[in-house]
Amino acid sequence: MATVEKRTISLPSDQAGYIDAQVASGLYASASEVVRAGLRALQERDAVIERWLQDQVAPVYDAMQSDQTRAIRAGDVLQKLRTHHAHRLTD
């Protein structure tokens, strides 16, 4: 098992109450287990975001930097969206 380090944290009463309710429900044996589960979920979310940035955002950014003629001005995009939305409202 990994080395365990103790931490002291302060939580708003609603978050502390949520932890207590999770333990009381029997889903978790202790407040520490609830916090560890929350941290694992946060780590997973951060990993998903990092993969998205590396796999999808960075390549598009690099492509736009290498050929800026591919870019569309934000004002043009906004106008196209407004026009599209206006047509949908009349249909």
Secondary structure, 3 states (H helix, E strand, C coil): CCCCCCCCCCCCHHHHHHHHHHHHCCCCCCHHHHHHHHHHHHHHHHHHHHHHHHHHHHHHHHHHHHCHHHCCCHHHHHHHHHHHHHHHHHC
